[in-house]
Amino acid sequence: MSTESKIMEPERIKSTMPALILPGGYHAIVPPLATAKSFQKIKNFIEEHLEKDMNLFRVSAPLFVRQDTGINDDLNGVERAVSFPMKGMNECRAEVVQSLAKWKRMALAEYGISAGSGIFTNMNAIRPDELPDNSHSLFVDQWDWEKHITASDRKISYLKKTVKTLYSILRKAEVFVHELHPEIKPILPEQIHFIHSESLLLQFPNLTPQERENEIVKKYGAVFVMGIGGALSDGKAHDGRAPDYDDWTTANEEGFHGLNGDILVWNPVLGKAFELSSMGIRVDKQALLRQLGIRGQERKLEFLYHQRLMEDQMPLSIGGGIGQSRVGMFLLRKAHIGEISAGIWPEEMVHLCKAHGIQLL
């Protein structure tokens, strides 16, 4: 890591909004209009490498799906989706997507994608229960991607190989941004560090999951935390995951459970671990039944998506999401996601940010 990455704990100004971080002495390196232009170039660059490096084809994606299909992402199972009746379809209700985790796997089958290839798309979502802060907004934009794999690929070594490829794209993008804005120095380490959430718990037993992430990412600069969704030895999950896309229960060859995880990097502006991507090998039939049973959600087997999975009408796959505005925020060294994408923000947040050099769109 470069000398810039040694700025681990920037001064923070106390805020009346506990979740809001106000870095002391902050000023945007790149002004708003130049930010918009650079962000578009970053998106084009990353999409080019998703196609070339990961063998993904870009496809179109829905903004909403039928409520009765089970296709929409439940996230942690408690978030409300935006829904509305469709006049031309007998008032059947549709939901604005929260992510495309399940839709993408169905799309692999519909497009006839062969093993080793996949798809990606620009996903725009609305998450009304999200609490806005430096990195969260009611509006979510990400690259959703999914790749067809074989049964022999359902192992941690394949997951790690995919993570390394995706991480290499992020490092290339960081160099690309340095060429656009020489004052922004690359800080991502050459290698990403892998650790299972159970090992992280044992290493920092008295810390919360967020605090554990901060400690490990501060040390290594970039970390992939594996096995997210299932209960650890303390009886708690590192973080929430829905039971019907990521596989967080299958035993892996390293002696742990779970074939998924998050890419976290150290954010020098906010002085904390910063999630850029969530991804994982998806459930097969056995894992789906197991995880629905753990969550008491066997009723979902009546939905179209789950029936197709149980009837082998969808391929085995690996997939995830890469936060577009988050990547732009990290690469352009912004203090708030609202400097990258327009949104609706609490009035107090707007005033506080403006007073500390952060211009929200």
N, C-alpha and C positions, 0 to 999 in steps of 0.2 A: 504494500500500500504506500502511496506517496505521502510526503510530509503534510499535505493538506488534510489527510485522514486522521492526523493526530489531534485535530480539534474535536475532541470527543464530547465535551460538555459545554456547549455555547451558553452564554448568559441568558437566563430566561427572566422575563418580566412577569410578575405576579398578575394573574388575570382573575376577574370575578367569574369567568366561565372556566371551571376546573379542567375541562378537556382541551382547552385552547392553549397552545404553546405560542408565546410571543418572544422570539429570539431577540436578545438585546442588540441594538445597533444594526438591525437588519436593513438591507436595501437590496432591491432586485438587481441582479447583475444584467439581466436582459429586460428592456422595457416592454410594455404590453403588446404593441404591434409587432415588434421583432419576435416576441415570444410566440405569437400566433403563427407567424411565418415559419419559425424554427420548429414548432410543434408539428406542423404539417409535414415538413421535411423529415422529421424523426419518424413519423408514422409511415411515410412512404419507404424509408430505409428499412424499418423493422419488417414491414410486410414483404418486401423483396427478399429478405433473408428467411422469413418463415416459409416462403415458397422454396427457396433454393437449399437452405440448410436442413429443413425439417421435412421436405417433400410434402408440403401442404398446398391444396388448391383453394383459392378464394371463392366463396359462394355467398349468395344472398341469405339473409336471416329474417325471421318474423319479428315484428315489434310486439305482437300479442298472440296468445294461443288459447284454445278452448279450455275452459275451466274443468270440464269433465273428463279430460284425457290423462291427467297426472303428469303432463309433460313439463309444466312449469317447475322451477326450482323452489323447493321449500326452505332453502338456506338452513337455518337452525330449527325450523319447524314451527316458529312462533311469529315470524314476520308476515304482515298482511300484504297481499298483492293488490294492486289497483285493478278493479274489475268493472265491467259494464255490460249491459244487455245488447245483443245484436238484433236490430229490428228485422232485417231480412233473413234471419235464421231462427224464427220462432222464439225470439227473446232469449235464446241460449246465451249464456254468459261467457265472455272472454276475459282473460287476464293479461295485463301488460307483463312481459317477462321480467323476472328478477335475475335470471341468468339462463344460458342455453345448455346447461350441463346435460340434460336428457334429450333435448331436441337434436343435438349434434349427433348422438349415437344413432338415432333413427335416420338422420340424414345420410350417414355413412352407407346404410343399407339401400336407401332410395337412390343414391348416386352410383351405387355399385362400386364403391372404392375398394381396391384390392389391398391385401395385407402389406404393410410397409409404407402405405400412402395415407393421406388424410385430408381434412378440410380445415379452413379457418374462416372467420367472419367478423365483421364489425358488429358488436352487440351493444345496443343502447337499452338501458333498463331504468325503471323507476322503483326505488325502495323507500316507501313513505315512512317506514319505522326507523330508518337510519338516523342517528344523532349526528348532526354536522359538527365536524372539528377540522383540524388541519388536513386530514387525509380522507375524510368521509363526506359524501354529499348525497342528497336525495336522488341525484342523477348519477348513473354508473355507465361508464364507457370502457369496454375492454375488447381485446382480441380473444374470442372464444375459439378454441381449436380442439380437434379430435382426430386420432389416428387409429386405423385398423391394425390390430396386432394378432399374433397367434397365441395358442395356449402356452407354448414354451416361453413366450415373452412375459408372462405374468409372474415376474419375480423382481426383487429389489435391484438386481444388477441392471436390468433393462430400464427401470425407473431412473436410476442414477445416470445412466448413459444419456437418457433424454433430457434430464435436468442439466447436464453439462453442455449439451448442444444449445439449449435455450439460454443458459447463462452466457455462453460465448457470444450469442447474438446481442445480449445486453451490453457486454464489454465492447463489442464492435460499435454499438450505437453510442457509447460513451466517447470513444475516440472520434466518431463522426461529429458529435457535438463540440468536441474540443477544436476540430477543424473549423466549425462554424463560428465558435466563440472561444478564441485562444485563452481568454482569462479563466475559463472553466477547465480545471485540470482533472484528468481521469483519476479516480480513487479506488475503483473496484480491484480487488486482488486477482491474481492470475487464476487461482483455483477457488472453487466454492467448497465449503466444509459441510460434511454430512453428519447429522446426529439424530438419533431417535428421540422422540419426546419422553420416553421412559428414562433414557440415559440422562436427558436434560433435567428431569425431575430428581433423579438420584444425585446429580451433581449440585443442584441448588434446591434442596428439599424445603427450605423455609421461605422461598420466594414464590410469587404468583407466576402464572405462565408468561405474562407480559414482561415481568421483571427477569425471568429466566432468559427470554429471548434477547432482552437488552444486554445481559451479561455475555452471552455466547456470541452475539453478533458484534458487540464492541470488541471482542477479542479477535475474531476472524475476519470481519469486514463483510462477508457474504456467507450465509448459512442456509442449508435446506433442512428444515425440521420435519422429520418423518413420523408417520403413525398418528395422524390427527383425526379424532372423532371417537375412538374407543376409550374406555376407562383405563386409567393407569393404576399403578400399585397403591395410590392414595385414594382410589375409588372415583376419581374425577377425570374427565377428558381434558386434554390440553386445550382444545377449542372445539366448537361445535361443527358437525358435518351431517348432512342429510344421509339417510340410510340407503338410498337407492341409486347413487352414482359412484362416488369414491369407495374403494374397498379398504376399510379400516379395521378389518377383523382377521383376514387371512394370515396365517403364520408365514413368515418369510425366512429366507435362508440365513439370516443373521441372528435368529433366535428371538425376534420380536414379532408383533402383530401390526399389520397395516402396510399398504402399498401406495401410500399417498403422502403429501406434504406441502409445505409452503416455502417459497424462495424469499428470504429476508436479507436486506442489505443495511449497512449502517448509514443513516442519514445525518450528515455533518451539520446541516442547518437546524434540524430539530433535536439533534443529540439523542437519537433513539433508534431502535430497530424498526425497519420499514418494510412492509410486505409489498412485493411487486407481483407475485404470481402464486396462485393456488392450483395444484394439479394432482393427478393420480391415475393409477391403473383402475379401471372401472370394475364394478361388481360382475361376477358371473352368477349363474343361477343359485349356486350354493351360498355364496356370500350375500346375495339379495335376501334370500329366505332367512338367513342367520341374522342379518342386521335389522330387517323388518321386525323379527321376533324380539330382538333386544329392545327396540323402541316401541313395541306394542302397536305396530302399524301394518299388520297383516292385511287390513282392509284394502290397502293400496293395490293388492294383487288383482283387484277388479278393474283397474285402470288400463287403458290401451297400451301405454308404454311398458308397464310391468308384464302384461300378458305377452307382448311381443318378445320381451326378454326371456320369459320362461318357455316360450315356444321356439327358441333359437332363431328368431327372425331378425336379430340384430347381431352384428359382429362383436367379438371381444375388442376392447379398445382402451386407449389411454388418452387423457385429455385434460384440459384446464383452461384457466382464464388469465390473461395478462392485463393488468390495469393500464389503460392508455394514458389517462390524465396523471395517474400516479407515476408512470415511467417518465412522462414529460416533466412532472414536478421534481423528481429526483435528478434527472439529467440536466435540467436547467437551474437547479439549486434554488427552487422556490420554497417558501415557508408555508404556503397554503394551496390546496388543490383548486381553490377558487381563482388563483392567478392563472390557471391553465384553462379551465372550463367554466362557462357561465352557469349560474345556479341561483337558488333562493336561499338566503342566509338569515339567521336571526339578526335583528337590527343591532343588538348589543355587539354581536360579533363583527358586523360591518364597521361600526364606529371604533371598536378596539383595534381592529386590524389597520384601519386607515391611520389611526394615531401612531402606529408603530411601523409605518412604511410598507404595509401589505395592502395592495389594491385588489379587491375582489371584483370579479366580473359578474 
